Amino acid sequence: MGSFLIRTINALNQFLIYWINYIKVKIFIFKFQQQKELFPDFVKSIEKHKLDCILSFGGDGTFLRASQLSLEYNVPLMGINLGKLGFLSESSLSELEKSIDDLKKNKFKVQQRLLLKSVVKRNNHKVFKSTALNDAVIYKGKEARLIDIRFYSNKRLVVETRCDGLIVSTPTGSTAYSLSAGGPILSPVMDAFVVTPLNPHILSVRPMVFASDDKLSFILHVNGSKCILQLDGKNSYELIDDDEIIVTASNKKISFIKLSNKTFYQILRKKLHMGRR
């Protein structure tokens, strides 16, 4: 078995042993929908209003999938990192027992995080909408050629550029794909968006920060090619010529559980090695 699977099994075993002796489990997060069939009957029958929190065992990808359940059940979310980076996770396997203790004793804070909402309009009709915690990415897809994107903020033209695509990220997502593409790091509790172009064929187009109450829209000119709208790393919708992608702040927010007094900047130094010489 792979090392990740072994760590996952060990973590769940440790969690179950601790639960038997101390607390009642509320909900498990699994990677695949089919795994819900493995839920014990008492978990399947839990009513939404009786849930206290959701724990996500895995890496940042698992956490992003669990964020949709956090919205559905309207409860805060905490990650226990079993992956490599685990930037979104609050705890780790070695800290699991203390983390459960702190949760039980209400020794935590709840931090609200911005969500973005994406809408695709085709021929002036809405054909797709969804939300994302990290980012929405417009990408050229399989074609080797660049695409043309005309970018508006509140119906006013910002820029028109040829590029591989662009990223619209939340403050939470500013340390993910946008950072790798040269975007700035935002404090996660800000209400703002970062728009980061991917390989623009012009020197003067750079990442920009916009207020979260702005309405950002992007019109594609792709010369018959098909592009992809990716939300939180998943291919979510196929885009064609003249599609308009509208990104705004969602009226909902995700609640993160914060157990420690570790600052965002301490996490940057530890996990992303900020300032290391």
C-alpha positions as CSV (number, residue, x, y, z in Angstrom):
1,M,0.0,0.0,0.0
2,G,1.1,3.6,-0.7
3,S,2.4,5.7,2.2
4,F,-0.5,8.1,1.9
5,L,-3.1,5.3,2.3
6,I,-1.2,3.9,5.3
7,R,-1.2,7.4,6.9
8,T,-4.9,7.8,6.2
9,I,-5.8,4.4,7.7
10,N,-3.6,5.0,10.8
11,A,-5.2,8.4,11.3
12,L,-8.7,7.1,11.1
13,N,-7.9,4.2,13.4
14,Q,-6.4,6.7,15.9
15,F,-9.4,8.9,15.6
16,L,-11.9,6.0,16.1
17,I,-10.1,4.7,19.1
18,Y,-10.1,8.2,20.7
19,W,-13.8,8.6,19.8
20,I,-14.8,5.3,21.5
21,N,-13.2,6.6,24.7
22,Y,-14.2,10.2,24.7
23,I,-16.5,11.8,22.1
24,K,-19.1,10.9,19.5
25,V,-18.1,11.3,15.9
26,K,-20.2,13.7,13.8
27,I,-19.4,13.0,10.2
28,F,-16.6,11.4,8.1
29,I,-15.2,12.9,4.9
30,F,-14.3,10.5,2.2
31,K,-12.5,11.1,-1.1
32,F,-15.1,9.2,-3.2
33,Q,-18.9,9.5,-3.1
34,Q,-19.2,5.7,-3.2
35,Q,-17.4,5.5,0.2
36,K,-20.5,6.9,1.9
37,E,-21.8,3.4,1.8
38,L,-19.2,2.6,4.5
39,F,-20.9,5.0,6.9
40,P,-22.2,3.4,10.1
41,D,-26.0,3.6,10.3
42,F,-25.9,6.1,13.2
43,V,-23.8,8.5,11.0
44,K,-26.2,8.2,8.1
45,S,-29.1,9.1,10.3
46,I,-27.6,12.2,11.9
47,E,-29.7,15.3,11.2
48,K,-28.0,18.4,9.8
49,H,-28.8,20.7,12.6
50,K,-27.1,18.3,15.1
51,L,-23.7,18.5,13.5
52,D,-21.0,20.5,15.3
53,C,-18.2,20.4,12.8
54,I,-16.6,18.5,9.9
55,L,-13.1,17.0,10.1
56,S,-11.2,16.5,6.9
57,F,-8.4,13.9,6.9
58,G,-6.1,14.4,4.0
59,G,-4.4,17.2,2.1
60,D,-5.6,20.4,0.6
61,G,-7.5,18.6,-2.2
62,T,-9.5,16.7,0.4
63,F,-10.1,19.9,2.3
64,L,-11.4,21.7,-0.8
65,R,-13.9,18.8,-1.4
66,A,-15.0,18.9,2.2
67,S,-15.7,22.7,2.0
68,Q,-18.8,21.9,-0.1
69,L,-20.1,19.7,2.7
70,S,-19.3,22.5,5.2
71,L,-21.6,24.8,3.1
72,E,-24.3,22.1,2.8
73,Y,-24.4,21.4,6.5
74,N,-23.6,25.0,7.6
75,V,-20.9,23.9,10.1
76,P,-17.3,24.9,10.5
77,L,-14.5,22.8,8.9
78,M,-11.1,21.7,10.2
79,G,-8.4,19.8,8.3
80,I,-6.1,17.2,9.7
81,N,-3.2,17.1,7.3
82,L,-2.1,13.7,6.0
83,G,-0.7,15.0,2.7
84,K,2.4,16.9,1.8
85,L,1.9,20.6,2.3
86,G,-1.5,20.8,4.0
87,F,-1.6,24.6,3.9
88,L,-5.3,24.7,4.7
89,S,-5.1,22.2,7.5
90,E,-5.2,23.3,11.1
91,S,-3.9,20.1,12.7
92,S,-1.8,17.1,11.9
93,L,-1.7,13.4,12.8
94,S,0.8,14.0,15.7
95,E,-1.5,16.8,17.1
96,L,-4.8,14.9,16.6
97,E,-5.5,14.0,20.3
98,K,-4.8,17.5,21.5
99,S,-6.9,19.0,18.7
100,I,-9.9,16.8,19.6
101,D,-9.5,17.8,23.3
102,D,-9.5,21.5,22.3
103,L,-12.6,21.0,20.2
104,K,-14.4,19.3,23.0
105,K,-13.5,22.0,25.4
106,N,-14.4,24.8,23.0
107,K,-10.9,26.1,22.8
108,F,-11.1,27.3,19.3
109,K,-12.1,30.3,17.2
110,V,-14.2,30.3,14.0
111,Q,-12.7,32.3,11.1
112,Q,-14.9,33.3,8.1
113,R,-13.4,32.9,4.6
114,L,-14.6,34.5,1.3
115,L,-16.1,32.3,-1.4
116,L,-16.3,33.3,-5.0
117,K,-19.3,32.6,-7.3
118,S,-18.8,31.9,-11.0
119,V,-21.5,32.2,-13.6
120,V,-21.1,31.3,-17.3
121,K,-23.3,33.1,-19.8
122,R,-23.8,31.9,-23.4
123,N,-25.9,33.9,-25.8
124,N,-27.1,36.0,-22.8
125,H,-28.4,32.9,-21.0
126,K,-26.9,31.5,-17.8
127,V,-25.7,28.0,-18.5
128,F,-23.6,27.2,-15.5
129,K,-23.0,28.5,-11.9
130,S,-21.0,27.3,-9.0
131,T,-18.8,28.4,-6.0
132,A,-15.2,27.9,-5.1
133,L,-13.1,28.4,-2.0
134,N,-9.7,28.9,-3.7
135,D,-10.0,30.0,-7.3
136,A,-11.7,30.0,-10.7
137,V,-9.3,29.4,-13.6
138,I,-10.0,30.1,-17.3
139,Y,-7.6,27.9,-19.2
140,K,-6.9,27.4,-22.9
141,G,-7.4,23.6,-22.6
142,K,-5.7,21.2,-25.0
143,E,-5.0,23.7,-27.7
144,A,-1.4,25.0,-28.1
145,R,-2.5,28.5,-29.2
146,L,-3.1,31.5,-26.9
147,I,-6.6,32.7,-26.2
148,D,-7.9,36.3,-26.2
149,I,-9.6,37.5,-23.0
150,R,-11.3,40.8,-22.5
151,F,-11.6,41.7,-18.8
152,Y,-14.1,44.0,-17.2
153,S,-14.6,45.3,-13.7
154,N,-18.1,46.6,-13.0
155,K,-18.7,46.8,-16.8
156,R,-15.6,48.9,-17.4
157,L,-12.8,47.6,-19.5
158,V,-9.7,46.7,-17.5
159,V,-7.5,45.1,-20.2
160,E,-7.6,42.8,-23.2
161,T,-4.8,40.3,-23.5
162,R,-3.6,37.2,-25.2
163,C,-2.6,34.5,-22.8
164,D,-2.9,30.9,-21.7
165,G,-5.7,31.9,-19.4
166,L,-6.1,33.6,-16.0
167,I,-6.8,32.9,-12.4
168,V,-9.4,34.7,-10.2
169,S,-8.5,33.8,-6.6
170,T,-9.9,34.5,-3.2
171,P,-7.5,35.5,-0.3
172,T,-7.5,31.8,0.7
173,G,-6.5,30.8,-2.8
174,S,-3.9,33.5,-3.1
175,T,-1.3,31.0,-1.7
176,A,-2.2,28.3,-4.2
177,Y,-2.1,28.4,-8.1
178,S,-2.2,32.2,-8.2
179,L,1.0,32.4,-6.1
180,S,2.8,29.9,-8.4
181,A,1.8,32.2,-11.4
182,G,3.3,35.3,-9.7
183,G,0.3,36.6,-7.9
184,P,0.5,38.4,-4.5
185,I,-0.3,36.9,-1.1
186,L,-3.4,38.3,0.6
187,S,-4.3,38.0,4.3
188,P,-6.9,35.2,4.3
189,V,-9.5,37.3,6.2
190,M,-9.5,40.0,3.6
191,D,-12.5,40.6,1.3
192,A,-10.8,40.9,-2.1
193,F,-10.0,39.1,-5.4
194,V,-6.7,38.6,-7.2
195,V,-6.7,38.3,-11.0
196,T,-3.5,36.7,-12.2
197,P,-2.9,36.2,-15.9
198,L,-1.2,33.0,-17.1
199,N,1.7,33.6,-19.5
200,P,0.4,36.8,-21.1
201,H,2.0,37.7,-24.3
202,I,2.7,41.3,-23.2
203,L,5.0,42.6,-20.5
204,S,2.7,45.2,-19.0
205,V,-0.1,42.8,-17.9
206,R,0.4,42.0,-14.2
207,P,-1.7,40.5,-11.4
208,M,-4.2,42.9,-9.9
209,V,-6.3,43.1,-6.7
210,F,-10.0,44.0,-6.8
211,A,-12.5,44.7,-4.1
212,S,-14.8,41.7,-3.3
213,D,-17.9,43.8,-4.1
214,D,-16.7,44.3,-7.7
215,K,-18.3,42.4,-10.5
216,L,-15.6,40.8,-12.6
217,S,-16.4,39.6,-16.1
218,F,-14.3,37.9,-18.8
219,I,-15.3,37.5,-22.5
220,L,-13.5,34.9,-24.5
221,H,-12.3,35.0,-28.1
222,V,-10.9,31.6,-28.8
223,N,-11.2,31.2,-32.6
224,G,-13.2,28.0,-32.5
225,S,-11.2,26.4,-29.7
226,K,-12.7,25.0,-26.5
227,C,-11.4,26.2,-23.1
228,I,-12.0,25.0,-19.6
229,L,-13.4,26.7,-16.5
230,Q,-11.7,25.1,-13.5
231,L,-13.0,25.6,-10.0
232,D,-10.8,24.6,-7.1
233,G,-8.6,22.5,-9.3
234,K,-11.5,20.6,-11.0
235,N,-12.5,20.9,-14.7
236,S,-16.0,22.2,-14.2
237,Y,-17.3,23.5,-17.5
238,E,-16.3,23.6,-21.2
239,L,-16.1,27.2,-22.6
240,I,-16.5,28.3,-26.2
241,D,-16.1,31.4,-28.2
242,D,-17.9,34.5,-26.9
243,D,-18.8,33.0,-23.5
244,E,-18.8,35.4,-20.6
245,I,-17.6,34.3,-17.2
246,I,-18.8,36.4,-14.3
247,V,-17.1,36.2,-11.0
248,T,-18.5,37.8,-7.8
249,A,-18.3,37.2,-4.1
250,S,-20.8,34.6,-2.9
251,N,-23.3,35.6,-0.3
252,K,-22.1,32.6,1.8
253,K,-18.8,32.2,3.6
254,I,-16.8,29.1,4.8
255,S,-16.2,28.8,8.5
256,F,-12.7,27.6,9.4
257,I,-11.8,26.2,12.8
258,K,-8.7,27.9,14.3
259,L,-7.3,26.0,17.3
260,S,-4.0,27.8,17.9
261,N,-2.6,31.3,18.1
262,K,-0.3,30.5,15.1
263,T,-0.5,33.5,12.8
264,F,-0.9,33.3,9.0
265,Y,2.6,34.6,8.7
266,Q,4.1,31.9,10.9
267,I,2.4,29.3,8.6
268,L,3.9,31.0,5.5
269,R,7.4,30.8,7.0
270,K,6.9,27.2,8.1
271,K,5.1,25.7,5.1
272,L,6.1,28.0,2.2
273,H,9.6,28.8,3.6
274,M,8.9,32.6,3.3
275,G,12.1,34.6,4.0
276,R,14.3,31.5,4.3
277,R,18.0,32.1,3.4
